[in-house]
């Protein structure tokens, strides 16, 4: 959802500390089936809360991603060699976080329009292929996004809200993965 696209240069992905295995895309769209109408409503309702602090959530998501997977920082040319304190202050991190959160907002807006949802994420998936971004990297982002969203939602955060957001994110990743491997 951005990374090297932001920088305009194609780079080789870094080796990860732990090997990321490429998964085959399932033939049945299990992700779409798991994301229920009730969960769609939960995501829509809680998105209105998330939107209030969208920039902070975007930054926190990527800071956590880089803390957990430091080698992924090298996918972003402007962030190479920066420590976490420098990164925290870097305007490019805020901009990238906002772009990713903007993509999620577009997904929320298209939640009931599978063709528009798929078309947007297919295009986004293709953009990431150009820069040799592995589909499995998106799996690393999901838990960090959920962790960043949770405090914004506060006491309204429940196991049902968490499951709705996880299923929504898995649907996003599934759709991008299909585009990236086909």
Secondary structure as GFF3:
##gff-version 3
##sequence-region A 1 182
A	DSSP	alpha_helix	4	7	.	.	.	ID=ss1
A	DSSP	alpha_helix	30	34	.	.	.	ID=ss2
A	DSSP	alpha_helix	37	50	.	.	.	ID=ss3
A	DSSP	three_ten_helix	51	53	.	.	.	ID=ss4
A	DSSP	alpha_helix	54	68	.	.	.	ID=ss5
A	DSSP	three_ten_helix	70	75	.	.	.	ID=ss6
A	DSSP	three_ten_helix	77	79	.	.	.	ID=ss7
A	DSSP	alpha_helix	84	89	.	.	.	ID=ss8
A	DSSP	alpha_helix	91	109	.	.	.	ID=ss9
A	DSSP	alpha_helix	114	130	.	.	.	ID=ss10
A	DSSP	alpha_helix	137	153	.	.	.	ID=ss11
A	DSSP	three_ten_helix	154	156	.	.	.	ID=ss12
A	DSSP	alpha_helix	159	181	.	.	.	ID=ss13
###
